[in-house]
């Protein structure tokens, strides 16, 4: 297994790039005059994602999600078959817990509500991600968006 120590590169390897993260954030962003133009928001989001990718705790939580995703795809989660996992069963909530913790760690309690919006709508890149990663990446985007808008 190739070691990739940069979170952004690790996400790219999974088909998740910075542009997709920003575009997904913008789908849920409600413009406000105090936050500037769309171009300014894109710049702010890019800057905040880059900072967030350097945070060891965010990295650890995202990597935990990647490993959980891998285990689920291989049928290695006790009590959950590979086939069940692929259907994203409602009784598997570890993915939501990871997403919530990522969002709250980045931007506090307000990020929980943003995470819920992302989790329900599954905008942009989220709709094509597997069961764990949609919540992990949703939490990452929600946290960054709330931090930029606060």
Secondary structure, 3 states (H helix, E strand, C coil): CCCCCCHHHHHHHCCCCHHHHHHHHHHHCCCCHHHCCHHHHHHHHHHHHHHHCCCHHHHHHHHHHHHHHHHHHCCCCCCCCHHHHHCCCCCCCHHHHHHHHHHHHHHCCHHHHHHHHHHHHCCHHHHHCCHHHHHHHHHHHHHHHHHHHC
